[in-house]
Amino acid sequence: MGTVEHFEHTADVGFRVRAADLADLFRSAAEGLFDYIVVNRGEVREADSEPVALHAGSTEDLLVDWLNELIFRSETTHRLYTRFDLRLADDGLGLEATIAGEPIDRDRHVLDHEVKAVTYHEASLRRDGEGWVAELILDI
């Protein structure tokens, strides 16, 4: 299981994710994103699931696109997600995922931060020892 930490970045928020492999990094980044959006992600039910398929020109771009797709879906359908099952293509340029969650219920979900997007500015993804680390900026 990967780890996520936030760091200050001018008017935005930095987001650092570490994991043993890329699939875990993508999953941990999604979990960390929704932990930032909703205080009690553990209370989000896996009521419905939906597929996600993405392709990008680089693995770094795929990570940014993945998180932005989750933000887009959350904002446009007024849903929160809590489970992210995914498989990365061998070349790291595509993914297929199933995400699960439910509509926002303001009686149960404690919303914390609105995230507009994950920016490409200063985005990085690199090997770090035995695993991977990504640093991203959240536009809030």
C-alpha atoms as one frame of an Amber mdcrd trajectory, in Angstrom:
protein
   0.000   0.000   0.000   1.395   3.351  -1.023   1.618   6.500   1.069   0.398
  10.016   0.393   1.509  13.284   1.934   0.610  16.889   1.232   3.022  19.803
   1.130   2.546  23.548   0.813   2.825  25.076  -2.641   2.040  28.797  -3.015
  -1.770  29.007  -3.502  -2.154  25.333  -4.335  -1.367  22.066  -2.548   1.463
  19.677  -3.277   0.716  15.987  -3.319   3.483  13.369  -2.943   2.714   9.686
  -3.463   5.096   6.779  -2.836   4.465   3.146  -3.714   6.273  -0.083  -4.496
   4.869  -0.325  -8.042   3.051   1.860 -10.542  -0.380   0.256 -10.119  -0.186
   0.819  -6.362   0.968   4.403  -6.956  -2.035   5.134  -9.205  -4.405   3.526
  -6.681  -2.816   5.313  -3.719  -2.938   8.646  -5.566  -6.680   8.197  -6.185
  -7.285   7.257  -2.553  -5.212  10.213  -1.361  -7.086  12.568  -3.658 -10.443
  11.503  -2.236  -9.051  11.546   1.320  -8.306  15.212   0.626 -11.781  15.860
  -0.799 -13.775  14.037   1.892 -12.654  13.704   5.515 -14.357  10.353   6.054
 -13.710   8.416   2.832 -14.172   5.244   4.882 -17.873   6.142   5.114 -18.241
   6.255   1.318 -20.074   3.123   0.234 -19.220   1.042  -2.810 -22.816   1.308
  -4.014 -22.086   1.446  -7.739 -19.094   0.803  -9.931 -18.124   2.139 -13.332
 -15.342   1.483 -15.827 -12.553   3.890 -16.741 -10.192   3.475 -19.693  -7.457
   5.998 -20.485  -4.400   6.340 -22.715  -1.686   9.010 -22.683   1.648   9.853
 -24.253   3.614   9.179 -21.058   3.066   7.439 -17.725   3.362  10.795 -15.949
   0.624  12.247 -18.186  -1.485   9.134 -17.595  -1.291   9.695 -13.834  -2.416
  13.313 -14.182  -5.168  12.315 -16.631  -6.331   9.532 -14.265  -6.734  11.887
 -11.331  -8.367  14.585 -13.470 -10.823  12.021 -14.825 -11.769  11.110 -11.251
 -12.224  14.790 -10.343 -14.331  15.353 -13.477 -16.582  12.388 -12.738 -16.958
  13.383  -9.105 -17.849  16.977  -9.959 -20.198  16.277 -12.854 -22.081  13.388
 -11.235 -21.852  14.617  -7.610 -20.296  11.332  -6.503 -17.478  10.249  -4.235
 -15.304   7.232  -4.951 -13.563   4.949  -2.504 -12.361   1.857  -4.415 -10.018
   1.952  -7.385  -9.181  -1.367  -9.040  -6.897  -0.835 -11.990  -4.573  -2.500
 -14.412  -1.841  -0.587 -16.186  -0.726  -1.469 -19.683   2.746  -3.020 -19.857
   4.083   0.134 -21.541   2.610   2.388 -18.813   0.642   4.399 -21.367  -2.835
   3.075 -20.681  -5.051   1.856 -17.898  -8.322   0.089 -17.394 -10.024   0.536
 -14.065 -13.196  -0.047 -12.152 -14.050   2.641  -9.628 -16.727   2.329  -6.963
 -18.542   4.872  -4.849 -21.852   6.572  -4.298 -23.643   9.916  -4.653 -22.585
  12.599  -2.173 -24.718  12.429   0.963 -24.129  15.589   2.992 -25.660  13.907
   6.050 -22.906  11.254   6.024 -19.994  12.671   4.016 -17.835  15.425   5.467
 -16.506  17.345   2.474 -13.188  19.055   3.180 -11.523  20.533   0.068 -12.666
  21.282  -3.452 -10.036  20.214  -5.954 -10.400  21.833  -9.372  -7.697  19.820
 -11.123  -4.304  18.183 -10.947  -1.915  20.362 -12.926   0.816  19.310 -15.321
   2.966  22.100 -13.839   5.816  20.539 -11.841   4.310  17.052 -12.185   6.938
  14.356 -11.793   7.038  10.581 -11.657  10.265   8.713 -11.012  11.785   5.571
  -9.604  12.936   5.997  -6.027  14.995   3.158  -4.633  12.836   0.031  -4.773
   9.644   1.880  -5.692   8.114   4.942  -7.294   7.381   8.505  -6.199   5.112
  11.075  -7.836   4.830  14.745  -7.013   1.785  16.621  -8.237   0.145  19.974
  -7.665  -3.562  20.143  -6.820  -5.330  23.264  -8.060  -7.734  24.139  -5.252
